[in-house]
Amino acid sequence: MAAEALGTLGRRRRVVPLLGPAFVAAIAYVDPGNVAANLTAGARYGFLLVWVLVTANAMAVLVQYQSAKLGLVTGRTLPELIGHRLRRPARLAFWAQAEVVAAATDLAEVIGGAIALRLLFGTPLLVGGVIVGCVSMVLLAVQNRFGQRQFESVVIALLGVITIGFVAGLVVNPPAAGDVVAGLVPRFAGTESLLLATSMLGATVMPHAIYVHSALARDRHGAAALRDGHVHLVRATRWDVLGALGVAGAVNIAMLLLAATSLRGVPGTDTIEGAHAAVVSNLGPTIGLVFAVGLLASGLASTSVGCYAGAAIMQGLIHRQIPLLLRRAITMIPALALLSLGADPTWALVISQVILSFGIPFALAPLLRLTGDRELMGTAVNRRLTGWAMGVVVLLITTLNLTLIALTITGA
């Protein structure tokens, strides 16, 4: 028994230092777009769409593991492998749609951080957007100056703040267990609930997170995987993904449950600012403060990871590389433009997540094809059951998006 316990402890000691890349990728799953989509869903429909988050998070675990495994086994990122297989016109078209998705991601993150600063300090939205962009540059400078591990440490610390920020309200006013269980039954309540479900799906299974996870895993472990064999690293990656996505999934569900429990029926709670006001009114100023701090941490961390993803996409697909800080400055422009024009920030966040949802099949279909390629993956190739599961994920997401288009056009 003692020898067995020592063996278990030894395995844990070998695994723990390898954790981290999935926690960085998981930030994409708790960004301000998630906050807007989940709070809107809970405030309007109560517990109706809990099942969407549970299903989406299960999909995310499978997808993110596949992306990380691809980067470890091949030593190349998903965008690089896609670009290698496409002719120039197709590669440029693929890059264009991926950049649109990255722009939608950045839009959500900068606007969300700006909203948080207005809640905390009364900062004008445009000024707050500039501040968020500048602070994210500092976080990216950490990655440039000190390396990926230090960047991971900062991002994981912010993930901890995000978790506290959005779970605290449930501790004060927990939901009824029966209501939560009822929300696990798949159903919709009209076109708008389907739009929100698509938005929640786009905010949970995020295209840029799929692209970037292969880069994060490759950059952290790639040389070791190719030199020493990837079996141990792939095993550690499973735990990394399960732990990271478990935290992210719990935070997402907590957001929806908070809105369904404390905000439903309260006027104005379909916006983040209205939801914050209702949280302060119903749960007290302390919980409201923690909520706003969590939102700010979400915006700061996710905008940095999004910029990292955009760089990986550009490098892999068109073989161009610009400094991360310059890219950060450029990608801030659409969000700042919307803020200066006075667009409704919460609805802009929700729509950005719908755009992300339409980009998911373009990331998932190549991932399915590549991880099922025995010549490329060797012994790490997907088993038949895993391949079928990935195929079902691609089919479900694509069907949901096509249904949304049809319902929207017909006005059903």
N, C-alpha and C positions, 0 to 999 in steps of 0.2 A: 504493500500500500504506500509506504514511504517513497519507494522508487517510482511508483506511478505518479504520485503527487509531484515529485521533483521533475519528472518528465513533462507533466502538464505545465508546471511553472516555467520550465525551460522553453517550451514551445511559445508560451505567452511572451516571454522576454524576447524571443526572436521575431514575433509578429508585431508587437507594439511599436518599435521604432520604424516599422514600414508603413504605418498608418499615416494618413494625411491628405493625399491627393483627392480622395472621394469627399472629404469634408470641405475642401475648397470647391469642388464641383457642386456640392450640395447647397452652397450659398445661392446658386441660381434657382433653387427650389423654394427659397424663402425670401424672394426679393419683393419690392413694393408692389409689383404686378400681382403677386400672390395675395398680398394684403387686400388690394382693391377687389380682386375677383372673389376671394373667400368671404370678406365682410359683406359685399353686396349680395352674394348668394345666401348667406345666413340671415341678413336683415330682411330680405324680400321673401325668402322661401323657407325659413326656419331650417329644419334638419333634412329637408327633402333631398339635398345633393351631397350628403355625407358619403354615400356610396361612390360618387365620382372621385372624391379625393382618395378613398381607400384603394379603389381600382387603379387610379393613376399612379399612386405611390408604388403599388406592386409592379406595375409596368416599369416604373423608373428604376427600381432595383435591378431588374433583368437587363434593361437597356444600358445603364451606367456600368454594370459589370462587364457587359460585352465590349463596350468602348474601351474600358481600361485594359481588358485582356488583349484586345487588338493592338494597342500601343505597346504593351509589354512583349508580346510574342514576336511582333514584326519589327519593333524598333522604329516604326513610322506612325504618324498620326493619321486619323481617318481622312482629313482633307487631303493629305499627301497621297494616300492610296487611291482616293477617288480621282484626283487630278491626274495621276499616272495612267488611269484607264480611259480617260476621255480625250477626244480630239479638241483642238483649241476652241472652236466655236461653242461646243457643248460645255467645255470647262469654264469659259467666260460666263456663259448663261447660268451655270450652276453657282459660280462665285457671286454673280449679281443677286440671285435670290437669297443666298446665304448672308450677304451684306445687308439686304433689306431686313432679314430676321435679326441680325446683330443690331441694326439701327433701332428696331422696335424694342429690343431688350434694353438698350441704353436709354431710350425714351422713358421707359417705366422706372428705371433706377434713379435717374437724375431728378425726375419729377417727384418721385416718392421721397427722396431725401430732402427736396425743397419743401414739401408739405410738412415733413417732420420738423424742420427748422422753424417754419412758421408757427407750428403748434407749440414749440418749446420757447421761442424767443420773439415771436411776432415778426420774423424776418420776411420781407417781400419775396414772393415766389421766385422772381428772376434772380435776385441777389442770392437766394438760397441755392438755386441751381448752380450758380457760379461757384459758390463755396463748396458744394458737394463735389463738383468736378475737380476743384483744386485739391481738396483733401484726398480724393481718389488718386491724384497724381503722386501724392506723398506715399500712399500705399504701394503704388507701382514702382516708385523709386526704391522702396525697401526690397522688392524682388530683384530689381536691377543691381542694387548695391550689395546686398547681403545674401542673395540666393533664394531658392524656392522654399527651403525649410523654414527660414525666418518669415517669409511671406505666408506660408501655411499657418504658422503659429499665430500671426496677427489675425488672419481670417478666422481661424478656429475660435479665438477669443471673442471676436465679433459675433460669431455664431452662438456662443454662450449668452451674450447680451440679448440677441434676438430671441432666443428661447425663453429667457426669463421675461422679456417684454410682452410676449404674446400668450404665455401660459399663466401668468400671475392672475389675470382676471378670472380664470376658471377655478382657481383655488378659493377665491372669495365667493364666487357664485357658481358652483358646479351644476352641470345640466342633469336632468333626470335620465337615468340609464335606459328607461323604456323608450324615450324619445330618440336617443342615440341609436339604439338597436333598430327602431323603425326606419331611420334614415339610411340603413344599409340595404334596403329593398330598392332595386333599380327602377326608376320611373322619372317622368318629366311632368311639367305642368304648363305646356305651351311653348311657343317658339322662343320667348325670352329666356325661359329656363334652359333651353337647349343652347342658346347663345352663351349664357353664363357657364354652362357645363363645358362648352368648347373653350371658353376663356380659362377656366380652371385647369383644363387639361393642358392647354398651351403654357400655363404658368407652372405646371408640375413637371410634365415631360418636355423639357426645353431643348430646342435644337442646338443652341450654342453650348449647352452643357454636354450634349452628346459629342460634339466636335472636340471640346476642350479637354474632356476627361482622358482621351487617348493621348493628348499632348502632355497633360499633367503626369500621367503614369510613365510615359516614355522619358520625360525630362527628369523625373525623380529616380526611376529604376532601370531605364533602358539599357545602359551599359552593363549593369550587373546582370540583367536578365539574359542578355546575349552571351555574356562571358561565362556565367555560372549555371545557366539553365533557368527557366522561368517557372518551374513547378511550384517552388516555395513562395515566390512572389505572387503568383496567381492565387494561391491559397490565402495569402495574407490580404490580397485585394478583395476577396469575397467578404472577409470580416470588415474591411475598410468600408465597402459599399453598404453592407447591412447596417453598420453602426451609423454612418453618416446619413443615409436615407431614412433610417428609423427616426433619427432626431428631426430631420426636415419634415417627414410625414406627420409626426406628432405635432409639430408647430403649425403646419397647415390645417390640420383637423382642429386644433385648439382655436385658431382664428375663426373658423366657421362656427364652432360650438359657442364661442364667446358671443358672436353676433346673434346666433339663433336663440341663445338663452337670455341675453341682457339687452339686445338692441332691436328685436323684431317688434314692429308696430310703432316704434319711436320715429317721429318725423325727422327726415334728413339723414337717416343712418345708412343710406345707400352711397354716401360719400365718406372718404376717410376722415375728413374734418368733422362731419356730422357724427360719425361713429365715435370719434374721440370725445366730442362734447357729451354724448350719451354715456360713454364709459365714465367720465368724470362725474356726471350727474347721478348715475346708478351705483357706481362702485367706489367713488371717491377720488380725490385729486392725486393721491399717491399712485393708484393703479393707472390713472390717466397719464401721469408722468412716466411711469415705467413703459407704458404702451408707446408713447412718443419716442422715448429713447431707443426702444427696440426697432421702431420704424426707421429712425436715423441710422442705426447700425446696419440695418438691412440695405438701405440705399448706398451707404459708403462701401460696404463689402462687395455687394453684387455688381456695382458699376466697375470695380477694379477687375473682378473675375471676367466680366463681360468684355472688357477691353483686351484681356489676355486671350480670350476665345477669338475675338476678331482678328488679332494678330496671327493666331494659328491658322485661321481660315485663309487669310490672304497669302501667307507664306506657302501653305500647302497647295492651293489651287492656282495661283498665278505667279508663284515664285518671286513675290515682291515682299520686301520687309521695310517698314518704316519704324522709327523709334516709338516705343509704347507711349511715351509722354506726348509726342506729337499726335499720335493716333487718338489719344484721350482728348486732346484739345479739339480735334476735328469732329469727333463723334458727339461732342457736347452740343454742337450747333443746332440740330433739329429740336432737341428738347428745350433749349433756351429760346428758340424761335417760337415754339408753341406757348411757352410761358409768357413771352413778351406780347403775344397776340391775345392773351386772356382766355385760352381754351380751358374748358372744364377739366381739371387735372385728374380727378378720379375716373371719369369716363374715358379719358385718353389712356389711362393705365389699363382699363378693361379691354379696350379695342386693341391695344398693343399686344395683349395676351392672345387675342383671337388671331392676329397676324402670325404670332409665334406658332400657334397650333397648325396653321396651314404650311408652315415650314418643316414640321416634324417628319412627314413621310419622306422628304428629300434627304433627311439625315438617316432615317431608320432603314429604308430600303437598301442603300449601299452597305450599311452596317450588317444587315441580315445576310446579304450576298457575300461579303468579305469574310465574316466569321464562320461561314459555312463552306469556305474554300479550303479543301484539305491540302492542296499544294502550298497555299499561303500560310495556313495555321498549323500544319503538321498534326501532332497528337493533341493539340489544344483546340482542334476543330469542333464546332458545335455538335453535340449528339443530336439524334433525331428528335427527341422530345423537346430539347431546347430550341432547335430550329423551328419546330411546329409552334411553340409558344411565341417566339419572335414573329413568326408569320401572322399569328392571330393578333398580336399587338399592332402591327402595321395595318392589317385589314380593319380592325376596330376604329383606329384613329382616322384612317382615310374615309371610312364610311360615315363617321360622325361629321367630318368636315363637308362631305358632299351633301349630306342631309341638311346641314345648316344652310348651305348655299340654296338648295331647292326650296326650303321653307321660307327663306328670306325673300327670294325672287317672287314666289307665288303669294307671299303674305299670309301663309297658312298659320 
